[in-house]
């Protein structure tokens, strides 16, 4: 029985197998924590300047096209040059834009347009870092440890989003925006340690120089890779219709109450779910039907998002509310239930991510892995930006609770139909990975 319990905990074998992977993981975790501070602070900052949920959602939307370009071109760079060097250059750009953001806040020179511009630069550069780093991982550890490495990335995400937003809410409320951005500057220096100490990692196989032919080569591969293509589509559906992040500043201000602290708690709840699902991810290494596991995880995700919408609807009807709900007086019972639903969504999304990452890294050849990882990051990061547009626009036209409620049911219906129309995806076997 003790052995069974140990097997349910996260597998730390990638740390023992690769010190280089360990250093990169530590650096990425600390830098990601700082990045979450800035992400939440910019959202709160924008809401303070505009009092508009739509303006908050446009932070994500404005960075969508630059992020798509960065993901595609960054993937081409990762397949043509030393991946360590590509990641270091992109990380330097991210660092410089964060320093400028902190300097503007200290000088009280920040404007709506500066927040948009610097968030776009950060988004594009981080996309290149993420795509390149993910393409590096299979070169550092053996294939059988890829699910464990993906679960460790879930721990990273959990720490980032569990601690980052809550800390951001407290820092903004107590110390202000300038200090919050400055903490990110300090934490981000750890990213350079993790990347700088990597060995040189040049792509294997036939190298295609960045350009149209490289894009066409990647597109030809993706057309043949039905399993990879479908997982991209499923994630876009989940993130487009199931990402209520842009609603949370308004939810904390006017619906559930509590202001920035509630916003931080709700955002962190997603990461709490991701963290604990990774902490007890031992059984994922024994699952072979990755396509089926992805489907079930996304269906659970959709159900949790719909339930979150129902909680917000209950808040709009005044259930369990004190006499006044505002930034000082919160509706604590519904905040607890809303946080629980978001934690379930985070756990489900993380389990889906573990299997999607493993499928990407195991089934895609190294020579094209950077480009496919670039597309993968565009999908993972671009879906929530489409989701921000969806929830921001629909909430403006209807009510704060309606977008997640409708979105959850759309996810369940669309994912269920698409997977059942693709028996090859449901039958995917990790022992014989086929893209």
RATA-V406963 format. One record per residue. N is the residue number from 0. PSI is psi in radians with two decimals (999 if undefined). Layout:
n=N psi=PSI
n=N psi=PSI
This chain:
n=0 psi=-0.71
n=1 psi=-0.67
n=2 psi=-0.71
n=3 psi=-0.74
n=4 psi=-0.71
n=5 psi=-0.64
n=6 psi=-0.34
n=7 psi=-0.25
n=8 psi=2.83
n=9 psi=2.47
n=10 psi=2.08
n=11 psi=0.22
n=12 psi=-0.62
n=13 psi=-0.56
n=14 psi=-0.71
n=15 psi=-0.55
n=16 psi=-0.47
n=17 psi=1.78
n=18 psi=-0.57
n=19 psi=-0.75
n=20 psi=-0.70
n=21 psi=-0.83
n=22 psi=-0.71
n=23 psi=-0.67
n=24 psi=-0.78
n=25 psi=-0.83
n=26 psi=-0.73
n=27 psi=-0.65
n=28 psi=-0.83
n=29 psi=-0.74
n=30 psi=-0.66
n=31 psi=-0.61
n=32 psi=-0.80
n=33 psi=-0.67
n=34 psi=-0.64
n=35 psi=-0.63
n=36 psi=-0.85
n=37 psi=-0.70
n=38 psi=-0.86
n=39 psi=-0.68
n=40 psi=-0.71
n=41 psi=-0.70
n=42 psi=-0.83
n=43 psi=-0.68
n=44 psi=-0.80
n=45 psi=-0.71
n=46 psi=-0.65
n=47 psi=-0.68
n=48 psi=-0.54
n=49 psi=-0.42
n=50 psi=0.63
n=51 psi=2.13
n=52 psi=-0.62
n=53 psi=-0.71
n=54 psi=-0.66
n=55 psi=-0.78
n=56 psi=-0.52
n=57 psi=-0.28
n=58 psi=-0.80
n=59 psi=-0.74
n=60 psi=-0.70
n=61 psi=-0.53
n=62 psi=0.03
n=63 psi=-0.95
n=64 psi=-0.80
n=65 psi=-0.61
n=66 psi=-0.68
n=67 psi=-0.82
n=68 psi=-0.79
n=69 psi=-0.69
n=70 psi=-0.79
n=71 psi=-0.84
n=72 psi=-0.65
n=73 psi=-0.65
n=74 psi=-0.67
n=75 psi=-0.71
n=76 psi=-0.70
n=77 psi=-0.44
n=78 psi=-0.04
n=79 psi=-0.40
n=80 psi=3.08
n=81 psi=2.06
n=82 psi=-0.56
n=83 psi=-0.80
n=84 psi=-0.72
n=85 psi=-0.78
n=86 psi=-0.68
n=87 psi=-0.74
n=88 psi=-0.78
n=89 psi=-0.67
n=90 psi=-0.60
n=91 psi=-0.69
n=92 psi=-0.76
n=93 psi=-0.76
n=94 psi=-0.78
n=95 psi=-0.71
n=96 psi=-0.58
n=97 psi=-0.69
n=98 psi=-0.77
n=99 psi=-0.69
n=100 psi=-0.76
n=101 psi=-0.73
n=102 psi=-0.72
n=103 psi=-0.69
n=104 psi=-0.73
n=105 psi=-0.64
n=106 psi=0.03
n=107 psi=0.70
n=108 psi=0.07
n=109 psi=2.50
n=110 psi=2.98
n=111 psi=-0.75
n=112 psi=-0.59
n=113 psi=-0.72
n=114 psi=-0.74
n=115 psi=-0.85
n=116 psi=-0.83
n=117 psi=-0.54
n=118 psi=-0.57
n=119 psi=-0.80
n=120 psi=-0.79
n=121 psi=-0.77
n=122 psi=-0.82
n=123 psi=-0.83
n=124 psi=-0.71
n=125 psi=-0.56
n=126 psi=-0.74
n=127 psi=-0.77
n=128 psi=-0.83
n=129 psi=-0.80
n=130 psi=-0.77
n=131 psi=-0.75
n=132 psi=-0.73
n=133 psi=-0.60
n=134 psi=-0.39
n=135 psi=-0.63
n=136 psi=-0.82
n=137 psi=-0.25
n=138 psi=-0.18
n=139 psi=-0.43
n=140 psi=2.72
n=141 psi=2.77
n=142 psi=-0.66
n=143 psi=-0.26
n=144 psi=0.06
n=145 psi=-0.71
n=146 psi=-0.69
n=147 psi=-0.69
n=148 psi=-0.69
n=149 psi=-0.66
n=150 psi=-0.65
n=151 psi=-0.59
n=152 psi=-0.55
n=153 psi=-0.63
n=154 psi=-0.75
n=155 psi=-0.87
n=156 psi=-0.73
n=157 psi=-0.80
n=158 psi=-0.78
n=159 psi=-0.94
n=160 psi=-0.36
n=161 psi=-0.80
n=162 psi=-0.73
n=163 psi=-1.00
n=164 psi=-0.72
n=165 psi=-0.78
n=166 psi=-0.66
n=167 psi=-0.78
n=168 psi=-0.75
n=169 psi=-0.80
n=170 psi=-0.76
n=171 psi=-0.75
n=172 psi=-0.61
n=173 psi=-0.76
n=174 psi=-0.37
n=175 psi=3.04
n=176 psi=-0.67
n=177 psi=-0.78
n=178 psi=-0.66
n=179 psi=-0.82
n=180 psi=-0.61
n=181 psi=-0.62
n=182 psi=-0.67
n=183 psi=-0.72
n=184 psi=-0.77
n=185 psi=-0.82
n=186 psi=-0.54
n=187 psi=-0.33
n=188 psi=-0.44
n=189 psi=-0.46
n=190 psi=-0.65
n=191 psi=-0.63
n=192 psi=-0.79
n=193 psi=-0.65
n=194 psi=-0.68
n=195 psi=-0.59
n=196 psi=0.01
n=197 psi=2.65
n=198 psi=2.91
n=199 psi=2.27
n=200 psi=1.65
n=201 psi=2.54
n=202 psi=2.57
n=203 psi=2.75
n=204 psi=-2.82
n=205 psi=2.17
n=206 psi=2.23
n=207 psi=2.14
n=208 psi=2.60
n=209 psi=2.39
n=210 psi=-2.96
n=211 psi=-0.67
n=212 psi=-0.63
n=213 psi=-0.73
n=214 psi=-0.78
n=215 psi=-0.70
n=216 psi=-0.77
n=217 psi=-0.68
n=218 psi=-0.70
n=219 psi=-0.71
n=220 psi=-0.77
n=221 psi=-0.58
n=222 psi=-0.57
n=223 psi=-0.38
n=224 psi=1.38
n=225 psi=-0.58
n=226 psi=-0.78
n=227 psi=-0.73
n=228 psi=-0.74
n=229 psi=-0.66
n=230 psi=-0.57
n=231 psi=-0.82
n=232 psi=-0.76
n=233 psi=-0.70
n=234 psi=-0.66
n=235 psi=-0.75
n=236 psi=-0.84
n=237 psi=-0.77
n=238 psi=-0.52
n=239 psi=-0.78
n=240 psi=-0.06
n=241 psi=0.56
n=242 psi=1.62
n=243 psi=0.25
n=244 psi=-0.74
n=245 psi=-0.31
n=246 psi=-0.36
n=247 psi=-0.64
n=248 psi=-0.75
n=249 psi=-0.65
n=250 psi=-0.77
n=251 psi=-0.52
n=252 psi=-0.70
n=253 psi=-0.33
n=254 psi=-0.96
n=255 psi=-0.32
n=256 psi=3.01
n=257 psi=-0.22
n=258 psi=-2.47
n=259 psi=-0.56
n=260 psi=-0.73
n=261 psi=-0.75
n=262 psi=-0.80
n=263 psi=-0.72
n=264 psi=-0.80
n=265 psi=-0.73
n=266 psi=-0.72
n=267 psi=-0.47
n=268 psi=-0.62
n=269 psi=-0.76
n=270 psi=-0.53
n=271 psi=-0.79
n=272 psi=-0.76
n=273 psi=-0.72
n=274 psi=-0.86
n=275 psi=-0.54
n=276 psi=-0.56
n=277 psi=-0.68
n=278 psi=-0.60
n=279 psi=0.69
n=280 psi=0.16
n=281 psi=-0.77
n=282 psi=-0.35
n=283 psi=-0.51
n=284 psi=-0.27
n=285 psi=-0.02
n=286 psi=2.23
n=287 psi=-0.51
n=288 psi=1.34
n=289 psi=-0.63
n=290 psi=-0.77
n=291 psi=-0.68
n=292 psi=-0.69
n=293 psi=-0.79
n=294 psi=-0.86
n=295 psi=-0.66
n=296 psi=-0.71
n=297 psi=-0.60
n=298 psi=-0.73
n=299 psi=-0.68
n=300 psi=-0.83
n=301 psi=-0.71
n=302 psi=-0.70
n=303 psi=-0.68
n=304 psi=-0.71
n=305 psi=-0.71
n=306 psi=-0.65
n=307 psi=-0.72
n=308 psi=-0.68
n=309 psi=-0.65
n=310 psi=-0.76
n=311 psi=-0.63
n=312 psi=-0.71
n=313 psi=-0.67
n=314 psi=-0.70
n=315 psi=-0.51
n=316 psi=-0.08
n=317 psi=0.23
n=318 psi=2.35
n=319 psi=0.24
n=320 psi=2.51
n=321 psi=3.14
n=322 psi=-0.67
n=323 psi=2.31
n=324 psi=2.07
n=325 psi=-2.90
n=326 psi=-0.29
n=327 psi=-0.59
n=328 psi=1.83
n=329 psi=2.80
n=330 psi=1.50
n=331 psi=-0.79
n=332 psi=-0.77
n=333 psi=-0.48
n=334 psi=-0.72
n=335 psi=-0.81
n=336 psi=-0.72
n=337 psi=-0.74
n=338 psi=-0.67
n=339 psi=-0.76
n=340 psi=-0.71
n=341 psi=-0.56
n=342 psi=-0.73
n=343 psi=-0.73
n=344 psi=-0.70
n=345 psi=-0.70
n=346 psi=-0.80
n=347 psi=-0.74
n=348 psi=-0.64
n=349 psi=-0.71
n=350 psi=-0.76
n=351 psi=-0.74
n=352 psi=-0.67
n=353 psi=-0.83
n=354 psi=-0.60
n=355 psi=-0.74
n=356 psi=-0.80
n=357 psi=-0.74
n=358 psi=-0.76
n=359 psi=-0.82
n=360 psi=-0.47
n=361 psi=-0.58
n=362 psi=-0.28
n=363 psi=2.24
n=364 psi=2.64
n=365 psi=-0.64
n=366 psi=-0.38
n=367 psi=0.06
n=368 psi=-0.66
n=369 psi=-0.78
n=370 psi=-0.73
n=371 psi=-0.61
n=372 psi=-0.61
n=373 psi=-0.80
n=374 psi=-0.72
n=375 psi=-0.80
n=376 psi=-0.68
n=377 psi=-0.75
n=378 psi=-0.85
n=379 psi=-0.75
n=380 psi=-0.49
n=381 psi=-0.59
n=382 psi=-0.86
n=383 psi=-0.50
n=384 psi=-0.70
n=385 psi=-0.64
n=386 psi=-0.66
n=387 psi=-0.69
n=388 psi=-0.76
n=389 psi=-0.93
n=390 psi=-0.65
n=391 psi=-0.78
n=392 psi=-0.83
n=393 psi=-0.65
n=394 psi=-0.62
n=395 psi=-0.65
n=396 psi=-0.44
n=397 psi=-1.75
n=398 psi=2.82
n=399 psi=-0.54
n=400 psi=-0.32
n=401 psi=-0.76
n=402 psi=-0.81
n=403 psi=-0.59
n=404 psi=-0.88
n=405 psi=-0.75
n=406 psi=-0.69
n=407 psi=-0.76
n=408 psi=-0.60
n=409 psi=-0.72
n=410 psi=-0.86
n=411 psi=-0.80
n=412 psi=-0.84
n=413 psi=-0.77
n=414 psi=-0.76
n=415 psi=-0.73
n=416 psi=-0.84
n=417 psi=-0.73
n=418 psi=-0.64
n=419 psi=-0.34
n=420 psi=-0.02
n=421 psi=1.36
n=422 psi=-0.48
n=423 psi=-0.65
n=424 psi=-0.76
n=425 psi=-0.47
n=426 psi=0.07
n=427 psi=2.27
n=428 psi=2.11
n=429 psi=-0.33
n=430 psi=-0.40
n=431 psi=1.22
n=432 psi=2.20
n=433 psi=2.21
n=434 psi=999
